[in-house]
């Protein structure tokens, strides 16, 4: 399974790597290119319309690239799964000496890692942009001792650690739920009952099932609110994790059943 995970990461790096590097470079260079505007804004001096326009363009480019990273990550999750499983490469993928469980789990883990990497790249880019801008205007950046002093003053008890752990578990289970949901709607049409228009059927299923799940959640909102009323914050998060894992198990079961019993590759 580790080899599968390694292959997934290496394969998808070709899709993500360039846009990540360009985004980080743009975040680092943006304050440098518009150093004069930053200094004028700090000195409360009105800049020319050209400089203001360049600043707007710079922010617009960073915003577009941010959206590109988010959208490309979502699209690549769907396309990589569809192409590697049900297109021409699928003949090789499905004949690998691994179990269906290993195949599904390796793809889910790889996609979770890429979501985390995308979030890290976004945070790194914006942090780098702020740091470069701060250096250009002579801002006194916190030293290592300042950070250590700040951390030493923080008081964290056991309940806080439990809440952090539960929150992280909820985030990861939520990411797994979204990924498995995408996998499921792509997998459902891959049978002899739907020989054509598989992509259109997947898109239709995505919205139809989303609406149905939203209606189900709304119908259970009353009982769930009564259940949450008597629970602590950690208890509420724990129940949400259990519900999310149950939904993940449902999606996973559907995917596994079709791949094992009903699959028909193009």
C-alpha positions, 0 to 999 in steps of 0.5 A: 500500500505504501508503494501505491501511495508513493506512486499516487503522490509522484504522479499527481506532483506533475499536476500540482508542482508548477502551480504551487511554485508559481504561486509561492514565487508570485507571493514573494515577488509581489511586495518587491515589485510594488515596494514604492506603493507599500512605502507610500501607503505606510507614509499616508501619501496618495499614490498615482493611479498607475501605481494603484492599478498595479497594486490592484493587478498584483492582488488580483493575480494572487487571488486568481492563483489562490482560486486556481490552487483550490479548483485544480485540487478539487478537479484533479481529485476527480480526474485522477480517480476517473482516469486511473480507474476507468480509462485506459490506465485502469486496465493496469491499475485494476490488475495490480497485485493489491486488494481493492481496499488497498487501492481505494485507501491509497487514493483517499490518503493521497488526496488527503495529503494533497489537500493538506499540502495545498493548504500549507502552500497557501499559508506559506505563500501569504505568510511569505508575502506578509514577511517580505512586505514587513521587511521592506517597510522596516517592521520589527519582526518577532525574534525566536525568543519572542515566540518562545516567550509567547508559547511559554505563556500559553496554558493548555489543559487536558480538555483543550488537547482532547478538543484539538484532537477531536477537531483534527479527527473531524477535519480529516474524516470530513475530507475523507467523506468529501473524497469518497463521495466524489469517488462514489458518484464517479464509480456508480455509472461504471456498470453495464447498466449505463454504457454511455454518458458516464460523465454526465450521469456522474455530474447529475448524481453528484447534485441529485445525491447532494440535494437528497442528503441535504434534505435528510440532514434537514429532517434530522436537524431537530432530533440532532439538536435535542441530542446535542443539547445535553452534550459538552463541546467535546461530546458534540464533536465526537458525535459529529465524527461518528456520523461522518465516519458512518457516511464514509463507510456507506460511500466506501461500501458502495464503491467497493461493491461496484469495483468488486461485483459490477465494474465494467471498464470502457 
